[in-house]
């Protein structure tokens, strides 16, 4: 049995059948290309221990990329990126804010067009507590929280 991540649950809810006013013809609401790109980007980050570590330890300089690396086939294929944001304090703890943005070199024409309008537009943010060491369970939970917050905060 495949376990669903928070983003998968969110996307499943969005693709559920919703009935029109007369309830005689159901219509399906599909996830947007932006949502699909976010899902692909999260899968890309989770594939690599070093990518997860970069996010979970709050590494990087504000305004620079956390994932994927600039250039290469992932950048254009995924069509979006996570940029490193500022450090924010909450309840005495330090968090790194990450920003989800679209790439102007996206292969997908819809994403490319949106990025061309404003390549610095932030479509979502998520804050991750900065910690040098986590147990495997804490790491897994932190990644789930990161993905869930990015999905929940997604604005198009």
Kinemage of the C-alpha trace (Angstrom):
@kinemage 1
@onewidth
@group {chain A} dominant
@subgroup {mainchain}
@vectorlist {calphas} color= white
{ca unk a 1} P 0.000 0.000 0.000
{ca unk a 2} L 1.386 3.382 -0.980
{ca unk a 3} L 1.239 5.999 1.744
{ca unk a 4} L -0.026 9.376 0.618
{ca unk a 5} L 1.892 12.511 1.464
{ca unk a 6} L 0.054 15.674 2.533
{ca unk a 7} L 0.502 17.099 -0.969
{ca unk a 8} L -0.997 13.968 -2.540
{ca unk a 9} L -3.962 14.219 -0.158
{ca unk a 10} L -4.412 17.877 -1.062
{ca unk a 11} L -4.252 17.104 -4.782
{ca unk a 12} L -6.645 14.169 -4.383
{ca unk a 13} L -9.149 16.480 -2.752
{ca unk a 14} L -8.776 18.942 -5.617
{ca unk a 15} L -9.368 16.248 -8.214
{ca unk a 16} L -12.420 14.821 -6.512
{ca unk a 17} L -15.658 14.962 -8.408
{ca unk a 18} L -17.709 18.043 -7.671
{ca unk a 19} L -21.284 18.280 -8.835
{ca unk a 20} L -22.685 21.238 -10.713
{ca unk a 21} L -25.861 23.001 -9.555
{ca unk a 22} L -28.239 20.520 -11.131
{ca unk a 23} L -26.116 17.543 -9.904
{ca unk a 24} L -26.873 15.713 -13.158
{ca unk a 25} L -23.419 16.190 -14.651
{ca unk a 26} L -20.390 15.768 -12.419
{ca unk a 27} L -17.253 17.693 -13.300
{ca unk a 28} L -13.700 16.953 -12.353
{ca unk a 29} L -11.398 19.681 -11.096
{ca unk a 30} L -7.823 18.848 -12.028
{ca unk a 31} L -4.754 20.136 -10.212
{ca unk a 32} L -3.210 23.154 -11.897
{ca unk a 33} L 0.119 22.999 -13.673
{ca unk a 34} L 1.568 25.037 -10.809
{ca unk a 35} L 0.367 22.425 -8.295
{ca unk a 36} L 1.764 19.600 -10.432
{ca unk a 37} L 5.093 21.411 -10.675
{ca unk a 38} L 5.195 21.802 -6.880
{ca unk a 39} L 4.509 18.078 -6.498
{ca unk a 40} L 7.315 17.218 -8.961
{ca unk a 41} L 9.696 19.556 -7.153
{ca unk a 42} L 8.907 17.999 -3.769
{ca unk a 43} L 9.498 14.515 -5.206
{ca unk a 44} L 12.837 15.723 -6.613
{ca unk a 45} L 13.913 17.121 -3.227
{ca unk a 46} L 12.913 13.961 -1.359
{ca unk a 47} L 14.933 11.726 -3.745
{ca unk a 48} L 18.245 12.979 -2.382
{ca unk a 49} L 19.574 13.018 1.176
{ca unk a 50} L 21.726 16.074 0.383
{ca unk a 51} L 18.725 18.022 -0.978
{ca unk a 52} L 16.678 17.164 2.121
{ca unk a 53} L 19.608 18.151 4.348
{ca unk a 54} L 19.955 21.510 2.580
{ca unk a 55} L 16.301 22.273 3.330
{ca unk a 56} L 16.124 20.848 6.848
{ca unk a 57} L 19.319 22.513 8.088
{ca unk a 58} L 18.366 25.882 6.632
{ca unk a 59} L 21.471 26.056 4.466
{ca unk a 60} L 21.934 28.692 1.797
{ca unk a 61} L 21.809 32.433 1.340
{ca unk a 62} L 18.572 34.402 0.962
{ca unk a 63} L 17.711 34.885 -2.697
{ca unk a 64} L 19.663 31.834 -3.836
{ca unk a 65} L 18.247 28.506 -4.920
{ca unk a 66} L 17.711 25.622 -2.574
{ca unk a 67} L 16.488 23.266 -5.353
{ca unk a 68} L 16.894 22.387 -8.160
{ca unk a 69} L 20.309 23.649 -9.225
{ca unk a 70} L 20.145 26.333 -11.914
{ca unk a 71} L 20.469 24.912 -15.401
{ca unk a 72} L 20.423 21.250 -16.261
{ca unk a 73} L 17.391 19.268 -17.313
{ca unk a 74} L 15.620 19.255 -13.911
{ca unk a 75} L 15.344 23.033 -13.837
{ca unk a 76} L 13.409 23.256 -17.109
{ca unk a 77} L 11.543 19.941 -16.747
{ca unk a 78} L 10.195 20.665 -13.251
{ca unk a 79} L 9.546 24.293 -14.195
{ca unk a 80} L 9.762 25.667 -10.659
{ca unk a 81} L 12.206 26.183 -7.829
{ca unk a 82} L 12.537 26.615 -4.089
{ca unk a 83} L 14.520 29.725 -3.180
{ca unk a 84} L 16.134 30.254 0.191
{ca unk a 85} L 14.489 33.029 2.164
{ca unk a 86} L 15.206 34.902 5.339
{ca unk a 87} L 15.551 33.498 8.847
{ca unk a 88} L 12.464 34.134 10.973
{ca unk a 89} L 12.023 33.651 14.716
{ca unk a 90} L 8.984 31.952 16.201
{ca unk a 91} L 8.639 31.232 19.911
{ca unk a 92} L 12.388 31.667 20.396
{ca unk a 93} L 13.309 29.201 17.643
{ca unk a 94} L 14.928 30.011 14.297
{ca unk a 95} L 13.242 28.989 11.067
{ca unk a 96} L 14.356 29.309 7.462
{ca unk a 97} L 11.648 30.544 5.108
{ca unk a 98} L 11.582 28.912 1.683
{ca unk a 99} L 9.818 30.365 -1.348
{ca unk a 100} L 8.232 28.481 -4.243
{ca unk a 101} L 8.625 30.255 -7.596
{ca unk a 102} L 8.244 29.392 -11.279
{ca unk a 103} L 11.147 29.252 -13.740
{ca unk a 104} L 11.274 31.382 -16.868
{ca unk a 105} L 12.973 28.488 -18.703
{ca unk a 106} L 10.186 25.997 -17.909
{ca unk a 107} L 9.450 23.431 -20.623
{ca unk a 108} L 5.723 23.709 -19.892
{ca unk a 109} L 4.272 26.659 -21.810
{ca unk a 110} L 1.765 27.561 -19.063
{ca unk a 111} L 4.466 27.752 -16.384
{ca unk a 112} L 6.807 29.601 -18.744
{ca unk a 113} L 4.116 32.181 -19.527
{ca unk a 114} L 3.331 32.735 -15.833
{ca unk a 115} L 7.039 33.095 -15.018
{ca unk a 116} L 7.514 35.554 -17.894
{ca unk a 117} L 4.894 37.813 -16.306
{ca unk a 118} L 6.879 37.901 -13.023
{ca unk a 119} L 9.731 35.427 -12.480
{ca unk a 120} L 10.120 36.611 -8.877
{ca unk a 121} L 6.497 36.064 -7.876
{ca unk a 122} L 6.274 33.865 -4.780
{ca unk a 123} L 3.500 31.283 -5.154
{ca unk a 124} L 4.012 29.687 -1.751
{ca unk a 125} L 6.185 29.758 1.352
{ca unk a 126} L 7.066 27.333 4.105
{ca unk a 127} L 9.121 27.775 7.253
{ca unk a 128} L 11.433 24.998 8.449
{ca unk a 129} L 12.937 24.950 11.929
{ca unk a 130} L 16.714 25.101 11.619
{ca unk a 131} L 18.235 22.030 13.267
{ca unk a 132} L 21.656 20.504 12.699
{ca unk a 133} L 20.626 17.001 13.725
{ca unk a 134} L 17.335 15.130 13.519
{ca unk a 135} L 16.453 11.503 14.029
{ca unk a 136} L 15.236 9.744 10.867
{ca unk a 137} L 11.675 10.031 12.216
{ca unk a 138} L 12.089 13.761 12.916
{ca unk a 139} L 13.535 14.258 9.433
{ca unk a 140} L 10.598 12.458 7.839
{ca unk a 141} L 8.106 14.506 9.878
{ca unk a 142} L 9.901 17.776 9.063
{ca unk a 143} L 9.773 16.964 5.331
{ca unk a 144} L 6.064 16.115 5.590
{ca unk a 145} L 5.447 19.408 7.407
{ca unk a 146} L 7.452 21.323 4.778
{ca unk a 147} L 5.507 19.731 1.922
{ca unk a 148} L 2.165 20.244 3.653
{ca unk a 149} L 2.876 23.911 4.401
{ca unk a 150} L 4.001 24.570 0.806
{ca unk a 151} L 0.811 22.933 -0.478
{ca unk a 152} L -1.466 24.716 1.997
{ca unk a 153} L 0.065 28.132 1.257
{ca unk a 154} L -0.028 27.755 -2.542
{ca unk a 155} L -1.586 30.830 -4.153
{ca unk a 156} L -2.074 31.243 -7.849
